[in-house]
């Protein structure tokens, strides 16, 4: 488990478009966002909005907010996203490529933007559809069910390193 966690620290989450030597690891971006979500719930969200969401206890709302903040960019952990973002970060790319290939044709990457990929990953892992769809729409545009369901059946190479495939049950039929 520790080895897997160490590998995830190599994933890039954000870059500075003007200075490519400045980048934020994905784990740190997700951690920061979860903290901001908690702060917004505690200090900014009016009580009336909390009640309207149907949470009887603030702790339940906080748990959902932290979860969504901490998982909203999980689609950035895909080969498609990392192959793209690490083009501008050669040292980071070299470290990650020592562990896994980052081959992903550019035309395929366009079929799996990180928000759509995030929704697909969460549905595949049995996350409730309502929560997964928030991740899919976190840039303001909901994903179509067909596009989400097509992800691991039609665009598997965007998710797994070359030569690797998902084992286990079939993906899809989760978007409803």
SVG drawing of the C-alpha trace seen along z (x, -y; Angstrom):
<svg xmlns="http://www.w3.org/2000/svg" viewBox="-35 -33 49 43">
<polyline fill="none" stroke="black" stroke-width="0.4" points="0.0,0.0 2.8,-2.4 4.4,-1.8 1.1,-2.7 0.7,-5.9 4.2,-6.9 3.5,-6.5 0.4,-8.7 2.6,-11.5 4.1,-11.7 0.8,-12.6 0.5,-16.3 -2.7,-18.2 -2.0,-21.7 0.7,-23.7 1.6,-27.3 1.1,-28.2 3.9,-30.8 6.4,-28.8 6.3,-25.1 8.8,-24.4 5.9,-25.3 3.4,-22.6 1.1,-21.1 0.8,-17.4 -2.7,-16.0 -2.8,-14.8 -2.1,-18.3 -4.7,-19.9 -7.3,-17.5 -6.3,-17.9 -6.5,-21.7 -9.9,-21.6 -11.3,-19.4 -10.1,-21.9 -11.7,-24.8 -15.0,-22.9 -15.0,-22.4 -14.3,-26.1 -17.1,-27.2 -19.6,-24.9 -18.5,-26.2 -18.1,-29.9 -19.9,-30.9 -22.9,-28.7 -26.0,-30.1 -28.0,-27.9 -31.0,-28.1 -29.0,-26.5 -27.8,-23.8 -31.3,-23.0 -32.6,-23.1 -30.0,-20.4 -31.7,-18.1 -28.8,-17.4 -30.0,-17.1 -26.5,-17.4 -23.7,-19.7 -21.2,-16.9 -23.0,-14.9 -22.9,-17.9 -19.2,-18.4 -18.4,-14.8 -20.0,-15.1 -18.3,-18.4 -14.9,-17.1 -15.4,-14.0 -16.4,-15.9 -13.6,-18.4 -11.1,-15.6 -12.3,-13.5 -13.5,-16.2 -10.4,-15.8 -9.9,-12.0 -10.1,-12.0 -6.7,-13.7 -5.2,-10.4 -5.8,-8.8 -3.1,-8.1 -4.9,-10.4 -4.6,-13.4 -1.1,-12.7 0.2,-12.1 -1.1,-15.6 -0.1,-17.6 3.3,-16.1 4.3,-17.2 5.2,-20.5 6.9,-18.9 9.7,-16.7 11.3,-15.9 8.0,-14.9 7.2,-12.9 10.5,-11.0 9.9,-10.0 6.4,-8.7 7.4,-6.9 9.9,-4.9 6.8,-3.3 4.2,-3.3 4.1,-4.1 2.2,-7.3 1.3,-6.4 -2.1,-7.8 -3.0,-9.0 -4.1,-12.7 -7.3,-12.0 -8.3,-9.5 -7.5,-12.0 -10.2,-14.4 -12.8,-11.7 -12.0,-11.5 -11.8,-15.0 -11.0,-14.8 -14.4,-15.7 -16.1,-12.9 -13.3,-10.5 -13.9,-11.3 -17.6,-10.6 -16.9,-7.3 -14.3,-6.2 -16.6,-6.9 -19.6,-5.1 -17.4,-2.2 -16.4,-2.0 -20.1,-2.0 -20.3,-5.7 -23.9,-6.9 -24.8,-8.4 -25.9,-11.7 -22.4,-12.3 -20.5,-11.0 -22.5,-13.4 -21.3,-16.4 -17.7,-15.4 -18.7,-15.1 -20.2,-18.6 -17.6,-20.3 -16.7,-22.7 -20.3,-23.7 -21.3,-21.2 -23.0,-17.9 -21.8,-14.8 -24.1,-12.8 -24.9,-9.3 -23.8,-7.8 -20.4,-9.6 -19.8,-8.4 -20.9,-4.8 -18.6,-4.7 -15.5,-5.5 -14.0,-2.2 -15.5,-0.2 -14.6,-2.5 -11.7,-4.5 -10.0,-2.1 -6.5,-3.2 -7.2,-6.6 -7.3,-5.0 -4.7,-2.2 -1.1,-2.1 -0.4,-0.4 -0.9,3.3 -3.0,3.2 -6.7,3.7 -9.3,3.4 -10.1,6.8 -13.4,7.6 -17.0,6.7 -18.0,4.7 -18.3,0.9 -21.4,-1.0 -25.1,-0.9 -24.5,-3.1 -25.5,-6.4 -29.1,-7.0"/>
</svg>
